[in-house]
Structure formats: C-alpha cells, structure tokens
Amino acid sequence: MQINNAIVFVTGAGRGLGTHFVTHLLKQGAAKVYAGARDTARVSAEWVADERVQLVTLDVTDPASVAAAAEVAADATILINNAGTLSFGGALDGAIEDYRLDLETNLFGVLNTSRAFAPTLIANGPAAIVNVASILAFAPARNMTGYSISKAAAHEFGQALRAELQGSGVQVSVAYPAQIDTEMLSGVDMDKASPSSVAERILAGVVAGERDIYPDDASASLAVLYAENPWSLERVFLRTGE
Ligand SMILES: NC(=O)c1ccc[n+]([C@@H]2O[C@H](COP(=O)([O-])OP(=O)(O)OC[C@H]3O[C@@H](n4cnc5c(N)ncnc54)[C@H](OP(=O)(O)O)[C@@H]3O)[C@@H](O)[C@H]2O)c1
C-alpha cells in the first residue's frame, strides 16, 4: 500500500500521535488527508492551512458522527484508527466507568469506524485499515488495567477484521507501540519514543504490508521477548517476581 497519492482518514488527528500522522502523510505525498477531531475549532497544527487537509468533526464513540464522517470521506483509501483514551486504575480499584470509557473508545470506536469505512475502502481498493493498539495488548501494565484490556480487545478485533477482509483488497495492519511522548502519558516519568518517529515507522510498516507493526525500539524488543515466552511481558509490566 502506497502513501503517495493515497486519500487518508486519520481519527484523533487534533493532537498527539494523530497530528504527526498527518504531517508525515502530507510529506509522503498523500493526495488528501481527512483529519478527524472531536472539536475541529481547537486544532492548531501547522498543517491546517494545507489545501490537501480537510478537517472533519468526529467522535468515534458516536455512530451518527462516524456515519457522517464516512459519507464525507467517500474517496478514502486508508483509514488510520488512532483515537484513543487511557484511564488509570487497577483490577481491584479502577472505576468501572473508566473501563467502559476505554472500551468505548479503543474497541467500539475502532469497530464503529472500521464498519462504516469498510464498504468505501473495498470499493476504492487497494486500501488499508491501520489500527493503533498498544504493546499492552499482550499483557496489562500495573494501574492501566482497563486500558490494557481495551487494547487486547482491539488486537483481536484487528485479527478478525483482517480475516474477514482477506481478498477484498483492504490490508489490515495493527501497530503495537510502547510508551510515546504525548499528553496521554504526560504524568508518567519514563523513557518515551518521539511521536513523530512512531508515526513515521507505522506508515513505513503499512507501505511494507506488515500485519503487525512494532514502531519503536522498546516495542520491538518487547515483541521478541513475548515471542520467546508470553509470560515474560506479564512479569515486566506488572513487575511481579514470579
Ligand atoms: N502515548 C502512548 O504512550 C501510547 C502508547 C501506545 C499506544 N498509544 C495509542 O496511540 C493512539 C494515540 O494516542 P496519543 O498518544 O496521541 O494520545 P493523546 O495525546 O491523549 O491523544 C488522543 C487522541 O485521541 C482523540 N480521542 C479520544 N477520544 C476520542 C473520541 N471519542 N473520538 C475521537 N477522538 C478521540 C483525542 O481527541 P481530543 O483532543 O478530542 O481529546 C486525541 O486526538 C491511541 O490509540 C493510544 O492508545 C499511545
């Protein structure tokens, strides 16, 4: 799948990783980028003035909003499911409403947009759906239990989507980043990958036709660890001594 001349819809494009997706898509010759944001008036990225960019109001948890966005972007060839929420909380103390919010956004949001855009992408193929999951899809991090569960669900949804779209001309890639330097993790003090390099590496994976993309050094080495022994990630993320 080429980025050059592609027509791309990015969810959650107004800040964080999403804005870096738009920057790299434009740099790599995308013909048009639909930048989905809940409040387009608040988007202040430098690419807003680029004539190839069209801002689209989109809340991925609202089916009517998703349907309207898919109607506007009837020429799309790539959908990047980037929008996400992270609520902190553990297995015993995490608020149920926080679990629900992360599942609504990170699972059902991806499901809503994927279903709404699938007919368009099939008609316009070759095409691609790119889901931004997380390395926490493979084991939960301490105090991020609901979020990790939502990304595990998104991981399996991506697998099911890939199987159902096989032979349709729509490639499905799922990215599994480790920690990225955006607002999402602003309160957590640890080494983080630059969002620009993560966006660039995810797009490179899409061009290479990769189904699973590990877009930073930490996620790439954690993926090796997981392939050798799935329990090893549980030990690393939950810092258990087992
Ligand atoms: N940061 C990390 O360490 C990290 C690691 C692995 C994976 N990821 C994943 O990478 C993706 C991007 O995250 P980020 O780091 O850029 O986080 P971020 O800085 O918190 O940005 C989140 C983006 O998602 C949008 N969003 C949230 N709920 C939405 C909804 N219901 N409808 C539409 N847009 C919504 C936000 O829009 P508003 O401005 O309207 O809130 C914002 O644009 C997420 O899927 C996240 O889970 C992040």
Ligand as a Chemical Component Dictionary entry (heavy atoms), coordinates in Angstrom:
data_LIG
# 
_chem_comp.id                   LIG 
_chem_comp.type                 NON-POLYMER 
_chem_comp.pdbx_formal_charge   0 
_chem_comp.three_letter_code    LIG 
# 
loop_
_chem_comp_atom.comp_id 
_chem_comp_atom.atom_id 
_chem_comp_atom.alt_atom_id 
_chem_comp_atom.type_symbol 
_chem_comp_atom.charge 
_chem_comp_atom.model_Cartn_x 
_chem_comp_atom.model_Cartn_y 
_chem_comp_atom.model_Cartn_z 
_chem_comp_atom.pdbx_ordinal 
LIG N1  N1  N 0  1.059   7.717  24.277 1  
LIG C1  C1  C 0  1.421   6.459  24.411 2  
LIG O1  O1  O 0  2.334   6.146  25.200 3  
LIG C2  C2  C 0  0.779   5.378  23.579 4  
LIG C3  C3  C 0  1.365   4.100  23.586 5  
LIG C4  C4  C 0  0.775   3.081  22.826 6  
LIG C5  C5  C 0  -0.357  3.343  22.086 7  
LIG N2  N2  N 1  -0.897  4.605  22.099 8  
LIG C6  C6  C 0  -2.108  4.835  21.318 9  
LIG O2  O2  O 0  -1.822  5.815  20.330 10 
LIG C7  C7  C 0  -3.049  6.479  19.971 11 
LIG C8  C8  C 0  -2.824  7.984  20.024 12 
LIG O3  O3  O 0  -2.602  8.350  21.381 13 
LIG P1  P1  P 0  -1.788  9.650  21.815 14 
LIG O4  O4  O 0  -0.555  9.180  22.474 15 
LIG O5  O5  O -1 -1.710  10.590 20.693 16 
LIG O6  O6  O 0  -2.773  10.192 22.949 17 
LIG P2  P2  P 0  -3.336  11.644 23.235 18 
LIG O7  O7  O 0  -2.254  12.632 23.101 19 
LIG O8  O8  O 0  -4.055  11.529 24.532 20 
LIG O9  O9  O 0  -4.385  11.888 22.043 21 
LIG C9  C9  C 0  -5.549  11.101 21.976 22 
LIG C10 C10 C 0  -6.308  11.495 20.719 23 
LIG O10 O10 O 0  -7.478  10.682 20.625 24 
LIG C11 C11 C 0  -8.603  11.549 20.469 25 
LIG N3  N3  N 0  -9.827  10.967 21.015 26 
LIG C12 C12 C 0  -10.051 10.477 22.251 27 
LIG N4  N4  N 0  -11.321 10.045 22.354 28 
LIG C13 C13 C 0  -11.909 10.275 21.146 29 
LIG C14 C14 C 0  -13.209 10.072 20.629 30 
LIG N5  N5  N 0  -14.201 9.535  21.356 31 
LIG N6  N6  N 0  -13.455 10.405 19.330 32 
LIG C15 C15 C 0  -12.482 10.949 18.575 33 
LIG N7  N7  N 0  -11.230 11.214 19.020 34 
LIG C16 C16 C 0  -10.963 10.869 20.292 35 
LIG C17 C17 C 0  -8.219  12.824 21.194 36 
LIG O11 O11 O 0  -9.044  13.883 20.756 37 
LIG P3  P3  P 0  -9.488  15.099 21.728 38 
LIG O12 O12 O 0  -8.459  16.168 21.504 39 
LIG O13 O13 O 0  -10.842 15.465 21.246 40 
LIG O14 O14 O 0  -9.491  14.573 23.139 41 
LIG C18 C18 C 0  -6.771  12.959 20.754 42 
LIG O15 O15 O 0  -6.693  13.492 19.449 43 
LIG C19 C19 C 0  -4.107  5.982  20.961 44 
LIG O16 O16 O 0  -4.876  4.969  20.363 45 
LIG C20 C20 C 0  -3.262  5.422  22.094 46 
LIG O17 O17 O 0  -3.945  4.453  22.859 47 
LIG C21 C21 C 0  -0.352  5.634  22.820 48 
# 
loop_
_chem_comp_bond.comp_id 
_chem_comp_bond.atom_id_1 
_chem_comp_bond.atom_id_2 
_chem_comp_bond.value_order 
_chem_comp_bond.pdbx_ordinal 
LIG N1  C1  SING 1  
LIG C1  O1  DOUB 2  
LIG C1  C2  SING 3  
LIG C2  C3  SING 4  
LIG C2  C21 DOUB 5  
LIG C3  C4  DOUB 6  
LIG C4  C5  SING 7  
LIG C5  N2  DOUB 8  
LIG N2  C6  SING 9  
LIG N2  C21 SING 10 
LIG C6  O2  SING 11 
LIG C6  C20 SING 12 
LIG O2  C7  SING 13 
LIG C7  C8  SING 14 
LIG C7  C19 SING 15 
LIG C8  O3  SING 16 
LIG O3  P1  SING 17 
LIG P1  O4  DOUB 18 
LIG P1  O5  SING 19 
LIG P1  O6  SING 20 
LIG O6  P2  SING 21 
LIG P2  O7  DOUB 22 
LIG P2  O8  SING 23 
LIG P2  O9  SING 24 
LIG O9  C9  SING 25 
LIG C9  C10 SING 26 
LIG C10 O10 SING 27 
LIG C10 C18 SING 28 
LIG O10 C11 SING 29 
LIG C11 N3  SING 30 
LIG C11 C17 SING 31 
LIG N3  C12 SING 32 
LIG N3  C16 SING 33 
LIG C12 N4  DOUB 34 
LIG N4  C13 SING 35 
LIG C13 C14 SING 36 
LIG C13 C16 DOUB 37 
LIG C14 N5  SING 38 
LIG C14 N6  DOUB 39 
LIG N6  C15 SING 40 
LIG C15 N7  DOUB 41 
LIG N7  C16 SING 42 
LIG C17 O11 SING 43 
LIG C17 C18 SING 44 
LIG O11 P3  SING 45 
LIG P3  O12 DOUB 46 
LIG P3  O13 SING 47 
LIG P3  O14 SING 48 
LIG C18 O15 SING 49 
LIG C19 O16 SING 50 
LIG C19 C20 SING 51 
LIG C20 O17 SING 52 
# 
